[in-house]
Amino acid sequence: MKKNIGTVDKVIRIVLALVFGGLYYTEIATGVWGIVALVAAAIMVLTSLMSSCPIYSILGFSSCPVKNK
């Protein structure tokens, strides 16, 4: 997959994943909403580690800095 996630985007995704995970583990988000928070957190972590977001690819968006040639 082509990389389309920049450093700032990765940091934001990791921070949001930690927040969502925290909401679940502190039992603020319970039931269905807790599961949704965990799934969202997992997706954010995976896309950050892969440096690629399928939704960005579909939309033709990239937050990676442009490389000068």
MODELLER restraints for C-alpha pairs under 7 A, 6 or more apart:
rsr = mdl.restraints
at = mdl.atoms
rsr.add(forms.Gaussian(group=physical.xy_distance, feature=features.Distance(at['CA:1:A'], at['CA:52:A']), mean=6.69, stdev=0.5))
rsr.add(forms.Gaussian(group=physical.xy_distance, feature=features.Distance(at['CA:2:A'], at['CA:52:A']), mean=6.44, stdev=0.5))
rsr.add(forms.Gaussian(group=physical.xy_distance, feature=features.Distance(at['CA:3:A'], at['CA:51:A']), mean=5.22, stdev=0.5))
rsr.add(forms.Gaussian(group=physical.xy_distance, feature=features.Distance(at['CA:3:A'], at['CA:52:A']), mean=4.80, stdev=0.5))
rsr.add(forms.Gaussian(group=physical.xy_distance, feature=features.Distance(at['CA:4:A'], at['CA:51:A']), mean=6.31, stdev=0.5))
rsr.add(forms.Gaussian(group=physical.xy_distance, feature=features.Distance(at['CA:4:A'], at['CA:52:A']), mean=5.14, stdev=0.5))
rsr.add(forms.Gaussian(group=physical.xy_distance, feature=features.Distance(at['CA:4:A'], at['CA:53:A']), mean=6.61, stdev=0.5))
rsr.add(forms.Gaussian(group=physical.xy_distance, feature=features.Distance(at['CA:4:A'], at['CA:62:A']), mean=4.51, stdev=0.5))
rsr.add(forms.Gaussian(group=physical.xy_distance, feature=features.Distance(at['CA:4:A'], at['CA:63:A']), mean=5.88, stdev=0.5))
rsr.add(forms.Gaussian(group=physical.xy_distance, feature=features.Distance(at['CA:4:A'], at['CA:64:A']), mean=5.49, stdev=0.5))
rsr.add(forms.Gaussian(group=physical.xy_distance, feature=features.Distance(at['CA:5:A'], at['CA:51:A']), mean=5.07, stdev=0.5))
rsr.add(forms.Gaussian(group=physical.xy_distance, feature=features.Distance(at['CA:5:A'], at['CA:52:A']), mean=5.64, stdev=0.5))
rsr.add(forms.Gaussian(group=physical.xy_distance, feature=features.Distance(at['CA:5:A'], at['CA:53:A']), mean=6.86, stdev=0.5))
rsr.add(forms.Gaussian(group=physical.xy_distance, feature=features.Distance(at['CA:5:A'], at['CA:62:A']), mean=6.13, stdev=0.5))
rsr.add(forms.Gaussian(group=physical.xy_distance, feature=features.Distance(at['CA:5:A'], at['CA:63:A']), mean=5.03, stdev=0.5))
rsr.add(forms.Gaussian(group=physical.xy_distance, feature=features.Distance(at['CA:5:A'], at['CA:64:A']), mean=5.26, stdev=0.5))
rsr.add(forms.Gaussian(group=physical.xy_distance, feature=features.Distance(at['CA:6:A'], at['CA:63:A']), mean=4.89, stdev=0.5))
rsr.add(forms.Gaussian(group=physical.xy_distance, feature=features.Distance(at['CA:6:A'], at['CA:64:A']), mean=4.02, stdev=0.5))
rsr.add(forms.Gaussian(group=physical.xy_distance, feature=features.Distance(at['CA:6:A'], at['CA:65:A']), mean=6.65, stdev=0.5))
rsr.add(forms.Gaussian(group=physical.xy_distance, feature=features.Distance(at['CA:9:A'], at['CA:63:A']), mean=6.90, stdev=0.5))
rsr.add(forms.Gaussian(group=physical.xy_distance, feature=features.Distance(at['CA:10:A'], at['CA:48:A']), mean=5.07, stdev=0.5))
rsr.add(forms.Gaussian(group=physical.xy_distance, feature=features.Distance(at['CA:13:A'], at['CA:44:A']), mean=5.39, stdev=0.5))
rsr.add(forms.Gaussian(group=physical.xy_distance, feature=features.Distance(at['CA:13:A'], at['CA:45:A']), mean=6.79, stdev=0.5))
rsr.add(forms.Gaussian(group=physical.xy_distance, feature=features.Distance(at['CA:13:A'], at['CA:48:A']), mean=6.71, stdev=0.5))
rsr.add(forms.Gaussian(group=physical.xy_distance, feature=features.Distance(at['CA:14:A'], at['CA:44:A']), mean=6.65, stdev=0.5))
rsr.add(forms.Gaussian(group=physical.xy_distance, feature=features.Distance(at['CA:14:A'], at['CA:45:A']), mean=5.94, stdev=0.5))
rsr.add(forms.Gaussian(group=physical.xy_distance, feature=features.Distance(at['CA:17:A'], at['CA:41:A']), mean=4.06, stdev=0.5))
rsr.add(forms.Gaussian(group=physical.xy_distance, feature=features.Distance(at['CA:17:A'], at['CA:44:A']), mean=6.10, stdev=0.5))
rsr.add(forms.Gaussian(group=physical.xy_distance, feature=features.Distance(at['CA:17:A'], at['CA:45:A']), mean=6.56, stdev=0.5))
rsr.add(forms.Gaussian(group=physical.xy_distance, feature=features.Distance(at['CA:20:A'], at['CA:37:A']), mean=5.24, stdev=0.5))
rsr.add(forms.Gaussian(group=physical.xy_distance, feature=features.Distance(at['CA:20:A'], at['CA:38:A']), mean=6.51, stdev=0.5))
rsr.add(forms.Gaussian(group=physical.xy_distance, feature=features.Distance(at['CA:20:A'], at['CA:41:A']), mean=5.94, stdev=0.5))
rsr.add(forms.Gaussian(group=physical.xy_distance, feature=features.Distance(at['CA:21:A'], at['CA:37:A']), mean=6.79, stdev=0.5))
rsr.add(forms.Gaussian(group=physical.xy_distance, feature=features.Distance(at['CA:21:A'], at['CA:38:A']), mean=5.91, stdev=0.5))
rsr.add(forms.Gaussian(group=physical.xy_distance, feature=features.Distance(at['CA:21:A'], at['CA:41:A']), mean=6.43, stdev=0.5))
rsr.add(forms.Gaussian(group=physical.xy_distance, feature=features.Distance(at['CA:23:A'], at['CA:29:A']), mean=5.34, stdev=0.5))
rsr.add(forms.Gaussian(group=physical.xy_distance, feature=features.Distance(at['CA:24:A'], at['CA:30:A']), mean=6.41, stdev=0.5))
rsr.add(forms.Gaussian(group=physical.xy_distance, feature=features.Distance(at['CA:24:A'], at['CA:34:A']), mean=5.20, stdev=0.5))
rsr.add(forms.Gaussian(group=physical.xy_distance, feature=features.Distance(at['CA:24:A'], at['CA:37:A']), mean=6.85, stdev=0.5))
rsr.add(forms.Gaussian(group=physical.xy_distance, feature=features.Distance(at['CA:24:A'], at['CA:38:A']), mean=6.99, stdev=0.5))
rsr.add(forms.Gaussian(group=physical.xy_distance, feature=features.Distance(at['CA:47:A'], at['CA:53:A']), mean=5.55, stdev=0.5))
rsr.add(forms.Gaussian(group=physical.xy_distance, feature=features.Distance(at['CA:56:A'], at['CA:62:A']), mean=6.34, stdev=0.5))
